[in-house]
């Protein structure tokens, strides 16, 4: 349930009801909720319950759950592995993509026109989130991956929070790189959480809204939702769904990206404040300016 939170100072973010979606049905009968203005799509029942169980079994055949996993996220990478330090890919690590993923790739709503027409994802991160875990608000790397970002939820549902990025996100992107600590087997460990609502004072912050991602649903982000909105999950033990308090359960997701290489790498989006390509350009310009000043002083 989406609730309106007070914003007494005028600088605190608050939750608002999500925009009204356009509701359609695909040829296969899946209900789709679309927000065309920001390029966001949610496809319900993208996979079947049988496929869902197959995915969970296959995941734990590689990473069995143990008592130690009760408070940590577990990640598996297929195709080129995601690099949690550069937020791109690790070219030195590659794992074959399992059949439970390749079986549904032809059903993905890929772009039908433009420079990425027909392009399917080739990098996959499958993750298990223990009950109550969250994801810090973030904007995925722009330059290293194609525009379409896919996220398949299974095992249970969870609300995802969206908010248009602003000054705070731009400032954070220019801080020294953060990274998530990985264990020796490549699994991401440690506490995953963090409040989705920034508490910064004196900064204009856009309101946030929550979108329920049901089990077996596929979220597709393009355009503004991909490049200009932060998305994350608030860490909490329960959620209010249709006015009913629901206890969170273990959840799984598959994040799917298409890797850019060579001259494809880059971005000319409309959100320079949170664009990694623009940040690099700023840094390179600053280095050049510093070099010129140093040479002039000699």
Buried (B, 14 or more C-beta within 10 A) or exposed (E): EBEEEEEEEEBBBBBBEBEEBEEEEEEEEBEBBBBEEBBBBBBBBBBEEEBBEBBBEBBBEEBEEEEEBEBBBBBBBBBBBBBBEEBBBBEEEBBEBBEBBEEBBEBBBBBEEEEBEEBBBBBBBBBBBBBBBBBBBBBBBBBBBBBBBBBBBBBBBBBBBBBBBBEBBBEBBEEEEEEEEBEEEBBBBEEBBBEBBBEBEEBEBBBBBBBBBBBBBBBBBBBBBBBBBBBBBBBBEEBEBEEEEEEBBBBBBBBBBBBBEEEBBBBEBEBBBBBBBBBEEEEEEEEEEEEEEEEEEE
